[in-house]
Amino acid sequence: MTPLLIERAQICDATWNEHIRESLQCVIYAQTYYLDTVCESWKALVWPNIQHPNIVMPIPIRRKWGFQVVYQPIFCQYLGLFSLKPLSGLQLESFLRVVSKEFSYIASYQFNPENSIRLSALAHTFPDFNFSQKHTYWLHLKGDLQQLDAGYSKDRKRNLVRSKGYNWQVQRSTDIQPLIKLFKENQTACIPGGIDPDAFNRLEALFNVLKARQQAELYYGVSNDHIHAGHIHAGILIVRFGGRAIYLFNAADQKGRKGNARTLMLDRYLRFIQDETLIFDFESPEVGSIAQFYVSFGSFPVSFYAISRNELWFPLKHFQEWRKRFFRTRQGLF
């Protein structure tokens, strides 16, 4: 089998999006409207044909130094192959061979967790790819409140009690700007290399796109004391699609952190949806303290793989390797 490399303009949105919804790996990151918002541009590999695909693989592209670079967009934790039936090793290998043939430089490309088992077995087949294992954290909600409570660590339960002492008001909102402001003022300085200013423009655009489809839920922790009444101290953005809820973005100031406002908001959200059966994806970065915070809600690590590749001609290959040693980019904004 040989997958076809196609341009974004060749893709029928309705056909593609229906395929993603019906795929075994269904996740909102691969919907056309999501990719159009977070990517500079994107192409796709499809098989056996465009009209009736059985397997698709979206590939985000940006142009640099006159050539194509495959990269992992911000607010897009993973992509990979999306199939209607379980993937075989041969099918996954066929897609990777086309990727290897077509793209000399892959800054990073992250495959969904459902691709992991087959992908790990192929690492030795593609020595020109650098494979790395990453983790996110999933909480399976099965409509059981007792099970939810049992999953909380002692420390999380204790901090939840403390949060109630701050008498937070949890308010749902349609305005993303306070959340962006909170992040800029309280989190940006902690991220090595800083944040591309365009990231916040993309976040706002993405929120508006998802809000119009009723797939985004935004909550704020608002002070209820007599001194700071009505002041926003924390916020969380959750995206819902295809049986998953994704903890896409969050921020808090010093009072919000001290008062465990995000713990309270997450707890209320999980209790609100606890009658549903779904996966809550904490979308964790590779930061130990943050991962432990998510584990304290009863979530467990789920692995997925990323590939990178640098087969540029000299001296661009060496220049890019030098640049990587001096500049570090973080995909998650947490």
C-alpha positions in Angstrom: 0.0 0.0 0.0 1.1 3.5 -0.8 -0.7 6.5 1.0 -1.4 9.6 -1.1 0.0 13.0 0.0 -2.6 15.6 -0.6 -3.0 19.3 -0.1 -5.4 21.0 2.3 -7.4 22.3 -0.6 -8.1 18.8 -1.8 -9.8 17.8 1.4 -13.6 17.8 1.7 -14.3 19.0 5.3 -17.5 16.9 5.7 -15.8 13.7 4.6 -12.7 14.2 6.6 -14.4 15.3 9.8 -16.9 12.4 9.6 -13.9 10.0 9.2 -12.2 11.5 12.3 -15.5 11.1 14.4 -15.8 7.5 13.4 -12.1 6.6 13.8 -10.8 4.5 16.6 -8.5 7.3 17.6 -11.1 10.1 17.5 -9.9 13.4 19.0 -10.8 17.0 18.2 -7.2 18.0 17.3 -7.7 16.3 13.9 -10.9 18.1 12.9 -10.4 20.4 9.9 -11.6 23.6 11.7 -9.2 22.8 14.6 -6.2 22.2 12.3 -7.0 25.3 10.2 -6.9 27.4 13.4 -3.8 26.1 15.1 -1.6 25.3 12.0 0.2 27.7 9.7 -0.8 25.2 7.0 -1.2 21.4 6.7 -1.3 18.5 4.3 -2.4 15.0 4.8 -1.6 11.4 3.9 -4.7 9.3 3.0 -5.4 5.7 2.0 -6.8 4.3 -0.2 -8.2 7.5 -1.7 -9.5 11.0 -0.9 -13.2 10.2 -1.5 -13.4 7.2 0.8 -10.5 7.2 3.2 -9.8 4.3 5.6 -6.8 5.9 7.2 -5.7 9.5 7.3 -2.7 11.4 8.8 -2.8 15.2 9.1 0.6 16.8 8.8 1.1 20.4 10.0 3.6 22.3 7.8 5.4 25.6 8.0 7.9 27.1 5.6 11.4 28.0 6.8 14.5 28.8 4.7 12.5 27.9 1.6 11.6 24.3 2.5 8.8 22.5 4.4 9.1 21.8 8.1 6.8 19.3 9.8 6.0 20.6 13.3 3.6 20.0 16.2 1.3 23.1 16.6 0.6 24.6 19.9 -2.7 23.6 21.5 -2.5 20.3 19.6 -1.1 17.6 21.8 -0.9 14.8 19.2 -2.2 13.8 15.8 -0.9 10.6 14.0 -3.0 8.0 12.1 -6.8 7.9 12.3 -8.3 4.6 11.1 -11.7 3.0 10.9 -10.2 -0.4 11.8 -7.3 -1.5 14.0 -4.0 -0.5 12.4 -1.5 -3.1 11.3 2.2 -2.7 11.5 2.5 -2.7 7.8 0.0 0.1 7.4 1.8 2.3 9.9 5.1 1.5 8.3 3.8 2.5 4.9 2.7 5.9 6.2 6.1 6.5 7.9 7.9 5.6 4.7 6.1 8.3 2.8 6.8 10.8 5.6 10.5 9.9 5.4 10.5 10.3 1.6 8.7 13.6 1.5 10.0 15.6 4.5 13.7 16.2 5.3 13.1 18.1 8.5 10.6 17.2 11.2 10.9 19.5 14.2 8.4 17.3 16.1 5.4 15.2 15.2 3.4 13.5 18.0 1.3 10.4 17.4 -1.9 9.7 19.4 -1.7 7.1 22.2 -3.7 4.6 20.2 -0.8 4.4 17.7 1.8 3.7 20.4 2.0 -0.1 20.4 2.5 -0.4 16.7 4.8 2.6 16.6 7.1 1.4 19.3 7.8 -1.8 17.3 8.9 0.2 14.3 11.6 2.4 15.9 14.4 0.2 14.6 13.0 0.2 11.1 13.5 4.0 10.7 17.0 4.9 12.0 16.7 8.4 10.4 13.9 9.2 12.9 14.5 10.1 16.5 11.8 8.5 18.6 10.9 9.8 22.0 8.2 8.8 24.5 5.9 11.3 26.1 3.0 11.1 28.5 -0.4 12.6 29.1 -2.7 11.8 32.0 -6.2 10.4 31.6 -9.0 10.1 34.1 -11.7 7.6 33.1 -15.1 8.9 34.3 -17.8 6.1 34.5 -20.7 7.8 36.2 -19.5 6.7 39.7 -19.1 9.5 42.2 -17.7 7.2 44.8 -15.0 6.0 42.4 -14.2 9.7 41.7 -13.8 10.5 45.4 -11.7 7.3 45.9 -9.2 8.4 43.2 -8.3 11.7 45.0 -5.1 11.7 46.9 -5.1 12.7 50.6 -3.3 15.9 49.6 -5.9 16.7 46.9 -8.8 16.2 49.3 -7.0 18.4 51.9 -6.4 21.2 49.4 -10.0 20.9 48.2 -11.2 21.6 51.8 -8.8 24.6 52.0 -10.1 26.0 48.7 -13.6 26.1 50.1 -12.3 28.4 52.9 -11.6 31.0 50.2 -15.3 31.1 49.3 -14.6 31.1 45.6 -17.4 31.8 43.1 -17.1 29.6 40.0 -18.4 31.4 37.0 -18.8 30.2 33.4 -17.7 32.8 30.8 -17.5 33.4 27.1 -14.6 35.9 27.4 -11.1 34.3 27.0 -9.2 37.6 27.6 -9.1 37.4 31.4 -7.5 33.9 31.1 -4.9 35.1 28.6 -4.2 38.1 30.9 -3.7 35.8 33.9 -1.3 33.6 32.0 0.7 36.5 30.6 1.1 38.1 34.0 1.8 35.0 36.1 3.1 32.1 33.9 4.9 33.4 30.9 8.1 34.4 32.8 8.5 30.8 34.0 8.6 29.3 30.5 12.2 28.9 29.0 12.5 30.8 25.8 9.3 32.7 26.5 6.1 32.5 24.5 5.5 33.4 20.9 3.0 36.4 21.0 1.0 34.8 18.2 0.2 31.9 20.5 -2.3 34.0 22.4 -3.9 35.1 19.1 -4.3 31.5 18.1 -5.8 30.6 21.5 -8.4 33.4 21.1 -9.2 32.3 17.6 -9.4 28.7 18.6 -11.7 29.5 21.6 -14.1 31.4 19.3 -14.2 28.6 16.8 -14.9 26.0 19.5 -17.4 28.3 21.3 -19.4 28.6 18.1 -19.6 24.8 18.0 -20.4 24.6 21.7 -17.3 22.5 22.3 -15.5 24.9 24.7 -16.2 25.5 28.4 -14.5 28.3 30.2 -14.6 28.8 33.9 -13.2 31.5 36.3 -12.5 31.4 40.0 -13.8 34.7 41.3 -13.0 36.3 44.7 -16.0 36.7 46.9 -14.4 38.6 49.8 -15.2 42.2 50.6 -11.8 43.5 49.5 -11.4 41.8 46.1 -15.0 41.0 45.3 -15.5 40.1 41.7 -11.8 39.9 40.9 -10.7 36.9 38.7 -7.8 34.9 40.2 -7.9 31.7 38.1 -9.3 30.2 35.0 -9.6 26.9 33.2 -10.5 26.0 29.6 -12.0 22.6 28.8 -12.8 21.3 25.3 -15.4 18.6 24.7 -15.6 16.2 21.7 -16.0 12.6 20.8 -16.2 11.2 24.3 -13.3 13.2 25.6 -12.9 16.3 27.7 -9.5 18.0 27.3 -8.0 20.3 29.9 -6.6 22.6 27.2 -5.4 25.7 29.1 -5.4 27.2 32.6 -3.8 30.0 34.6 -3.9 31.5 38.1 -2.3 34.3 40.0 -0.7 34.0 43.5 -4.0 34.1 45.3 -5.6 31.6 42.9 -2.7 29.2 43.5 -2.7 29.6 47.2 -6.4 29.3 47.4 -6.4 26.1 45.2 -9.0 27.7 42.9 -8.2 25.4 40.0 -8.6 22.4 42.2 -12.0 23.6 43.2 -13.0 24.3 39.5 -11.8 20.9 38.3 -13.6 19.1 41.2 -16.8 20.9 40.4 -16.5 20.1 36.7 -15.7 16.5 37.3 -18.7 16.2 39.6 -20.9 18.0 37.1 -20.1 15.5 34.3 -19.7 12.4 36.6 -22.9 10.9 35.2 -21.3 10.6 31.8 -18.8 8.0 30.6 -15.8 9.7 29.0 -12.0 10.3 29.2 -10.8 13.5 30.9 -7.4 14.3 29.4 -5.3 16.5 31.5 -2.9 17.1 28.5 0.1 17.3 30.8 3.5 18.6 29.8 6.7 16.7 30.7 6.9 18.5 34.1 7.0 16.3 37.2 5.2 18.7 39.6 2.4 19.3 37.2 2.0 15.6 36.4 1.8 14.8 40.1 -1.0 17.4 40.4 -3.0 15.6 37.7 -2.2 12.2 39.2 -3.7 13.4 42.5 -7.1 13.5 40.9 -6.9 9.8 40.2 -5.6 10.0 36.6 -3.0 7.6 35.2 -0.1 8.1 32.7 -0.8 7.3 29.0 2.2 7.2 26.7 2.5 8.4 23.2 5.4 8.8 20.8 7.0 11.7 19.0 9.3 11.6 16.0 11.9 14.2 14.8 14.3 14.2 11.9 17.0 16.4 10.5 18.2 15.4 7.0 18.9 19.0 5.8 21.9 19.7 3.6 25.0 21.2 5.1 25.3 23.8 6.6 21.6 24.1 7.5 21.6 20.8 9.4 24.4 22.0 11.7 23.0 25.4 12.1 19.7 23.9 13.2 21.4 21.6 15.6 23.3 24.5 17.1 20.1 26.5 17.4 18.4 23.7 19.3 21.1 23.7 21.9 20.5 27.4 22.7 16.8 27.7 22.3 14.3 25.5 24.0 10.6 25.5 23.1 7.8 24.1 25.2 4.7 22.8 23.4 2.4 23.1 26.3 1.5 26.4 28.0 1.3 25.1 31.6 
